[in-house]
Structure formats: C-alpha cells, structure tokens
Amino acid sequence: MQNLRPYAAELLGTFLLTLAVSLSIVLPSVIPTPAIAGLTLMILVYVLGPVSGAQVNPAVTVGLWCVGKMKAKTALGYVVAQVIGAFLVAPFLTLLQIVPVDAGASDSLAIGVGEALGAGLLVAGVCSVVYGKASGGQSGVTVGGSLFLGATIASAFGNGIVNPAVAIGLRSISLTYLLAPFVGALIFAELYRWLVKAK
C-alpha cells in the first residue's frame, strides 16, 4: 500500500493543479492564471514533494527519466496517474454545476515553440532542485516560479499550458499541446545535466 502513495500524490497533485487553473479561467480574478498555477505548484512541492516529488506534469517526469533521475516503470506510473488526475477535473466541476473549461487548441510552430520553451524553463527549475542546486525552503519557490515564468512566456503564443496532462483536463488537445512540452523538457533536462557536469 505504501508503494502506491507516490502515484496517489501525483494523481491528487495534478488534479489540484488542473482544478486551480480551471477555476482561474471559469472564475477570473485579478491574479493571472500563470501566477495561480505557479503558486499552486509551489504549495504542492512543499506538501507532496516529500511523497512523490510533486512533478504533476508528464513532461517533467519524462525529462527526469531521460537524465536518469527516475526508473522507467515509476515514470510510466506517474504519467498515468497525472493524466487521470487531470481528467477527473471536468466531471468534478460538472458535479458542482460548473461548466468545465474547453480551452480549445490549434497547431502552429509558434505555439509549439512557446509550449516547448515554457515546459523547458519549468524543467530547468525542477532540475535545479533535483541536482541539489536549490534545496530545502528554496525548492517550492524555485519550481513554482519556473512554472509561472514558463507559462507566462508560453501564453504569449497560445494557451500557455506547458503540461500535457493539464492540457487534457482543459480540453486543449492537439499535437502541439501534447507533444511540444515533452520536446522542451527533454532538451532542457539534457542541457541542465550537461551544464552541471561541465562544472
């Protein structure tokens, strides 16, 4: 049972992140959606980080697997849990009589570059924690800030989701939103590993 806790944490974390983003779109406030996403992830890192690492993003998980920081079986389980967590947000909102978000999606080179760059910046922040360059009390701020920056930049080109699971939860489904974050994550994870080992 204890072995299921990391996967349950990833499911819950991705659910909460997708829910926070969804509510920020359905019930707009003075706080922009990228900031809400960043704050949510920051809190999740402190709360769920000790259990699963609070990756809550398939692109982050695959990026960490690529640089040898995760086993393939664990990474696959994380991705499945993350997608399920994001997918559950729509029926949850429907149950509360709130219309689920339908962000829509399109494919273009600009959107793909934005999503890849945004996800890459997030992964760079995560790698700084994983490689011990930002630890302890800095971890949540670093990762949450990285998501805020990445999503803000990506928003200039499209929906600014930088998370394939959240894209599914927001019904922003296209090859660009599903694949570009993985490309950015892999590039930045490998680049970060090279930079760290080069010193």
Secondary structure by P-SEA (a helix, b strand, c coil): cccaaaaaaaaaaaaaaaaaaaaaaaccccccaaaaaaaaaaaaaaaccccccccccaaaaaaaaaaccccaaaaaaaaaaaaaaaaaaaaaaaaaccccccccccccaaaaaaaaaaaaaaaaaaaaaaaccccccaaaaaaaaaaaaaaaaaaacccccccaaaaaaacccccccccaaaaaaaaaaaaaaaaaaac
